[in-house]
Amino acid sequence: MCPHDPACPAAEAPDREAARTLACHPEQGWSLLCNGVVLFDDTGELLPSGTVIAPHRPVVGAA
């Protein structure tokens, strides 16, 4: 389904966030990737299957 060469990673792949952006709405906090994943600014994701991936920001240690 992906027209890119090489093809974007599938929505189920661990590197799914590497897919190209089709639509970007920073004012609303989300982007639609070529593989159908909706990527949110807080690093959460919504997969095409309806599966929700919780935000996974890196944890910064206390100084």
Backbone as a printed PyTorch tensor [residue, N CA C, xyz], in Angstrom:
tensor([[[ 0.8160, -1.1980,  0.0000],
         [ 0.0000,  0.0000,  0.0000],
         [ 0.8640,  1.2680,  0.0000]],

        [[ 2.0270,  1.2180,  0.6080],
         [ 2.9190,  2.3750,  0.6610],
         [ 3.5690,  2.5970, -0.7050]],

        [[ 3.4850,  3.8110, -1.2560],
         [ 4.0790,  4.0780, -2.5580],
         [ 5.5690,  4.4350, -2.5080]],

        [[ 6.1360,  4.5160, -1.3240],
         [ 7.5210,  4.9490, -1.1830],
         [ 8.5030,  3.8120, -1.4620]],

        [[ 9.7060,  4.1830, -1.9000],
         [10.7490,  3.2080, -2.1540],
         [11.9920,  3.6450, -1.3980]],

        [[12.4240,  2.9300, -0.3970],
         [11.8620,  1.6900,  0.1210],
         [10.5590,  1.9560,  0.8660]],

        [[ 9.7760,  0.9030,  0.9900],
         [ 8.4600,  1.0300,  1.6340],
         [ 8.6030,  1.4100,  3.1060]],

        [[ 7.6370,  2.1670,  3.5810],
         [ 7.6150,  2.5550,  4.9990],
         [ 7.3560,  1.3220,  5.8600]],

        [[ 7.8200,  1.3300,  7.1170],
         [ 7.5610,  0.2030,  8.0140],
         [ 6.0610,  0.0360,  8.2380]],

        [[ 5.6370, -1.1850,  8.4280],
         [ 4.2260, -1.4820,  8.7010],
         [ 3.8180, -0.9180, 10.0570]],

        [[ 2.5210, -0.7500, 10.2440],
         [ 2.0070, -0.2020, 11.5000],
         [ 2.3200, -1.1040, 12.6920]],

        [[ 2.5090, -2.3920, 12.4590],
         [ 2.8030, -3.3430, 13.5380],
         [ 4.2940, -3.4690, 13.8130]],

        [[ 5.1340, -2.8810, 12.9670],
         [ 6.5880, -2.9960, 13.1130],
         [ 7.0870, -2.1410, 14.2760]],

        [[ 8.1610, -2.5800, 14.9150],
         [ 8.7150, -1.7880, 16.0260],
         [ 9.1780, -0.3920, 15.6060]],

        [[ 9.5820, -0.2430, 14.3510],
         [10.0570,  1.0600, 13.8690],
         [ 8.9800,  1.8190, 13.0960]],

        [[ 7.7160,  1.5920, 13.4410],
         [ 6.5750,  2.1920, 12.7300],
         [ 6.6310,  3.7130, 12.6720]],

        [[ 7.2700,  4.3570, 13.6420],
         [ 7.3440,  5.8210, 13.6730],
         [ 8.2600,  6.3860, 12.5860]],

        [[ 9.0110,  5.5170, 11.8990],
         [ 9.9070,  5.9530, 10.8350],
         [ 9.1730,  6.1540,  9.5040]],

        [[ 7.8880,  5.8380,  9.4490],
         [ 7.1110,  6.0340,  8.2210],
         [ 7.0030,  7.5220,  7.9130]],

        [[ 6.8170,  7.8360,  6.6500],
         [ 6.7090,  9.2420,  6.2310],
         [ 5.3960,  9.8590,  6.6920]],

        [[ 5.4310, 11.1500,  6.9320],
         [ 4.2530, 11.8920,  7.3670],
         [ 3.4010, 12.2590,  6.1600]],

        [[ 2.1040, 11.9250,  6.2270],
         [ 1.1630, 12.2900,  5.1650],
         [ 0.4240, 13.5780,  5.4990]],

        [[ 0.0760, 13.7460,  6.7610],
         [-0.6370, 14.9470,  7.2070],
         [-0.1030, 15.3250,  8.5820]],

        [[ 0.1200, 16.6070,  8.7630],
         [ 0.6660, 17.0950, 10.0280],
         [-0.2090, 18.2390, 10.5320]],

        [[-0.6740, 18.1190, 11.7570],
         [-1.5100, 19.1530, 12.3680],
         [-0.9310, 19.5120, 13.7430]],

        [[ 0.1800, 20.2570, 13.7600],
         [ 0.8090, 20.5910, 15.0400],
         [-0.0920, 21.4080, 15.9570]],

        [[-1.0030, 22.1780, 15.3760],
         [-1.9180, 22.9700, 16.2070],
         [-2.8860, 22.0830, 16.9750]],

        [[-3.0870, 20.8500, 16.4830],
         [-3.9540, 19.8860, 17.1550],
         [-3.1520, 18.7890, 17.8540]],

        [[-1.8450, 18.7340, 17.5820],
         [-0.9780, 17.8020, 18.2860],
         [-0.8960, 16.4080, 17.7070]],

        [[-1.1270, 16.2440, 16.4060],
         [-1.0450, 14.9030, 15.8240],
         [-0.5710, 14.9430, 14.3790]],

        [[-0.0690, 13.7840, 13.9160],
         [ 0.3600, 13.5920, 12.5380],
         [-0.1140, 12.2190, 12.0720]],

        [[-0.4560, 12.1150, 10.7970],
         [-0.8360, 10.8430, 10.1870],
         [ 0.3450, 10.3530,  9.3730]],

        [[ 0.7840,  9.1300,  9.6620],
         [ 1.9130,  8.5450,  8.9530],
         [ 1.4200,  7.6860,  7.7930]],

        [[ 2.3010,  7.4030,  6.8610],
         [ 1.9840,  6.6470,  5.6530],
         [ 1.4130,  5.2580,  5.9630]],

        [[ 1.8230,  4.6720,  7.0720],
         [ 1.3640,  3.3430,  7.4380],
         [ 0.0340,  3.3490,  8.1940]],

        [[-0.6030,  4.5150,  8.2920],
         [-1.9090,  4.6140,  8.9450],
         [-1.8560,  4.9140, 10.4280]],

        [[-0.6750,  5.0430, 10.9810],
         [-0.5150,  5.3480, 12.4040],
         [-0.7590,  6.8300, 12.6370]],

        [[-1.5250,  7.1390, 13.6750],
         [-1.6830,  8.5290, 14.1170],
         [-0.7080,  8.7070, 15.2710]],

        [[ 0.2290,  9.6120, 15.0850],
         [ 1.2740,  9.8680, 16.0690],
         [ 0.9600, 11.1900, 16.7660]],

        [[ 0.8800, 11.1470, 18.0920],
         [ 0.5520, 12.3360, 18.8760],
         [ 1.8180, 12.9880, 19.4110]],

        [[ 1.7550, 14.2850, 19.6630],
         [ 2.9090, 15.0470, 20.1400],
         [ 3.4380, 14.5360, 21.4750]],

        [[ 2.5950, 13.9040, 22.2760],
         [ 3.0600, 13.3780, 23.5680],
         [ 3.7140, 12.0110, 23.4150]],

        [[ 3.9510, 11.5620, 22.1840],
         [ 4.5520, 10.2870, 21.7700],
         [ 3.5930,  9.1110, 21.8660]],

        [[ 2.3400,  9.3430, 22.1740],
         [ 1.3450,  8.2840, 22.1120],
         [ 1.0070,  7.9960, 20.6560]],

        [[ 0.4150,  6.8290, 20.4070],
         [ 0.0890,  6.4360, 19.0430],
         [-1.2690,  5.7460, 19.0070]],

        [[-1.9200,  5.8500, 17.8600],
         [-3.1420,  5.1140, 17.5820],
         [-2.8900,  4.3440, 16.2970]],

        [[-2.9190,  3.0120, 16.3890],
         [-2.6600,  2.1660, 15.2360],
         [-3.9320,  1.9920, 14.4160]],

        [[-3.8100,  1.6330, 13.1390],
         [-4.9950,  1.4530, 12.2960],
         [-5.9620,  0.4050, 12.8410]],

        [[-5.4590, -0.5450, 13.6090],
         [-6.3100, -1.5890, 14.1900],
         [-7.1370, -1.0800, 15.3630]],

        [[-6.8440,  0.1410, 15.8240],
         [-7.5360,  0.6980, 16.9830],
         [-6.7360,  0.5440, 18.2660]],

        [[-5.6090, -0.1350, 18.1890],
         [-4.7500, -0.3120, 19.3530],
         [-4.1260,  1.0190, 19.7490]],

        [[-4.1370,  1.2910, 21.0510],
         [-3.5530,  2.5210, 21.5820],
         [-2.1860,  2.1930, 22.1670]],

        [[-1.1860,  2.9630, 21.7870],
         [ 0.1570,  2.8410, 22.3550],
         [ 0.3380,  4.0400, 23.2740]],

        [[ 0.5800,  3.7520, 24.5480],
         [ 0.7330,  4.8300, 25.5360],
         [ 1.9630,  5.6750, 25.2170]],

        [[ 1.9500,  6.9490, 25.6360],
         [ 3.1290,  7.7940, 25.4410],
         [ 4.3740,  7.1190, 26.0200]],

        [[ 5.4900,  7.2850, 25.3250],
         [ 6.7200,  6.6360, 25.7600],
         [ 7.8930,  7.6030, 25.6730]],

        [[ 7.7200,  8.7180, 26.3540],
         [ 8.7930,  9.7110, 26.4240],
         [ 9.9220,  9.1740, 27.2830]],

        [[11.1450,  9.5430, 26.9590],
         [12.2660,  9.1050, 27.8100],
         [12.1580,  9.7570, 29.1910]],

        [[12.5450,  9.0250, 30.2030],
         [12.5190,  9.5280, 31.5710],
         [13.8290, 10.2400, 31.8410]],

        [[13.7370, 11.4990, 32.2560],
         [14.9310, 12.2860, 32.5630],
         [15.1560, 12.2210, 34.0630]],

        [[16.3780, 11.8740, 34.4550],
         [16.7220, 11.7590, 35.8620],
         [16.7750, 13.1280, 36.5420]],

        [[16.5750, 13.1440, 37.8530],
         [16.6410, 14.3850, 38.6230],
         [18.0800, 14.8590, 38.7010]],

        [[18.2680, 16.1460, 38.6330],
         [19.6320, 16.7100, 38.6790],
         [20.1330, 16.8440, 40.0850]]])
